[in-house]
Amino acid sequence: MSRLTVSINFALSADGKISSAQKRPSGWTSREDHARLLELRKGADALMVGRGTLESDRMTMKAPHDPLRCVVSRSGEFDPEHPLFHTPGGAIHLLATEDRGRKGREIPGAILHRGSVEHFLDELAGLGVRRVHCEGGGELVFVLLERDLVDEIHLTWAGHRLFGGHGAPTVSGVPGEFLPASRQFELTEFDPRPETGECFLSYRRVREAGAQ
């Protein structure tokens, strides 16, 4: 696979949870965190989310430079009335990772791909994409981490909120689903914001020389 730079961005509550898509309150982090989200998008050729996150947050995945807007789903079934498909912006690429024999519903103006996440990233590389920025959810990021595809992690630790819950997911998905191996990252940003009760953190994947 042609190597892209893949980054992820999440906001965490005080216990390290990202909340489930169905229970996430809107606007629960600061305006500074929202500004950081928009700043991180600027460096991306493509934005990517899982279908659950897209639907729960009613995302349109907009950015001034119109990066590709990519959504990953198991089934490839998407709601054609979702705001994403009616908002001008970058080209929309949809991925179905299962049920390859199903035709699925055609979405006007969107390109449907079928196959693995790795194959999808390879196709994006063929379109000239060099940086993919993923904004959730936990299940999609688990796949990216499991296959060692994540190069950068950006987090906002919001100590003013505590989600909790036995089944509340973390960045790498629901509790009990463990990665096959540890991944080494180095801290590249530590920016506490006591006025908002938040801290911005960034990490970079440490790979052996010559590793892809």
Buried (B, 14 or more C-beta within 10 A) or exposed (E): BEEBBBBBBBBBBBEEBBBBBEEBEEEBBBEBBEEBBEEBBEBBBBBBBBBBBBBBBEBBBBBEEEBBBBBBBEEBEBEEEBEBBEEEBBBBBBBBBEBEEEEBEEBEEBBBBBBEBEBBBBBBBEEEBBBBBBBBBBBBBBBBBBBBBBBBBBBBBBBEBEBEEEEBBBBBBBEEEEEEEEBEBEEEEEEEBEEBBBBBBBBBBEEEEEEE
